[in-house]
Amino acid sequence: MKIVILAVLFACAMAMPKRMIMPRLPASVIMKGKYQLIPEDRIVGGVIVEPNSLPFQVSLQRRGSTGTFSQSCGGSILDENVILDAAHCVRGITDLTIFRVVAGEHSLRNVSGLEQNRGVTRFVMHENFRPSTFENDICLLFLDAPLDLSVPEAKPVLLPPPTSELDPPAGTIVTVSGWGTTSYGGAASDELRSVDVPVVDDDTCNRAYGGTAANPEVFPSMMCAGDTSNGGIDSCQGDSGGPLFTGTGASAVQHGIVSFGQGCALAAYPGVFTQVSFFLDWIATNRV
């Protein structure tokens, strides 16, 4: 029955004059009807960053049928061999040769000479990742050759200290970055962008997605951020797996991983992120 409902919704979306897409949501939220079909590629605000000013950010790219690579997800450098990413970015992939990680990237279109291209030899996806709820949406990518981290364009991100067991307080301004879509009908941004967003408390975010204390949609291992008054600022398609952080440059601390949201930049629906501090032990165990 669920498959039939989803098929009908998809068919309706395809029949509309403007191309509409299913929101980037866990299936549990979609099946509750707590969503709306959205125009593809909502405006998400933000600015183009100074080239290579976020040296921990990487582009995870996929090779298409023509042999060319295109933006798929974001990611961040943990060390010269390991990239921190979202599990849903690699789920179901068996041919790792389709992936390319690019550090030192700024413009997807223009080669600056500062890029470091690496293949992916394996990944470790969280063993309890649940696609139906996006719980434990975290993975580690292992590169086929070490990155050169002696250059200013490629540096590891800092992780929060073990004492950071809770989300940053509501209202804290954090930054999210990526090459994701920025306008209706558009493609991935050519240049790396970032946007500042306030942290939203879990209870408010949980209710937005139809969750309750007994049946949550936003779990303790997640955190939320976005403008719940006016919207207009958010991560979007193509930003998944990228960092939510405080600070900048080599001193940035990563608090979240772009995971899911209802559309992009809608005021009633904050973006939901994997909370990095919740997974410090998992990262330490699996990065070696």
Steps between C-alpha positions, in 0.01 A plus 500: 500500500782740590670434168176575314453829685854610425461401135180705467663803663798472268274473194305808608820694545620408153172614347518852641600788268797592718722210589435406862697265715444293811655681798832375639336331798506168683231261380342507847421871460372457144267217603348721771412752230707765679642652183415676179625455147744781428632683194843364419799695631372760745703818557708453814687830537860522606809640333793377295788445737851631452676229294647227722402678822327180617791261446327208675213490248515242222281425202384139462440449129351217296599392152210495255441287190709742290798457730485850644471571872228715653423632847323243717562578868722701728735366763778608732860398559569304819861422410708435190328167438146537635197710406196552726171473310134397514401135470221577252761637256651153450218262591453227240823579314711196411719645224724745683675604178208733429609722790756778505586714803637844418678702770611857433197549276328835451361523147360177360539635148846657511818319598720713727785252535441479875261205478597159637303219336477169679313176447309314770623151587241419765249654733365419845133583533350503848379149570169631634421750226124488438394644163137513617585751775852622407623399845880459518550673164878495511782326314875515447661495155853364459715647223725321254792735576568742786406865463777757529393690811812717510339744256255769618228380262452164675476470877315265737190623680497504878251282684310620807643396838359192675315728743275622216229245569214738421419713197638855501230712671203617294582828329870424463612611155663220303612481138423244229683483169488319169450507126130410522219652296418866556205595278181364343582280203873547556793266518767464765680822586823534306677662795503397864241687707424530868211632706462579870199343672380494862476174693139390566413302813417133453143522631402772253668314215343167598150648498563661161555156350199342669688331778395456862686408818381142458558487124777749417613596151797699631713278723766589760767420241369781278502879522309766308574845362313751285296821506159394632357853462577591142678203343719573201826361639584132500700219347346326199539216249870440434607624844432167674792368699654844531596676823302712744761686701608793713813701433679508168816392327717244674342588837145397402322248723248269334177448694276345235480312170235604247236225513140585404228764492158585361584677178764765547481821701131466591431695822290226660763229445856545633777299341592183689863399553681200644644620832874433488559506878263203535732288282849587630562148631371347176726724293805420716436125476440488125745753358801269546 
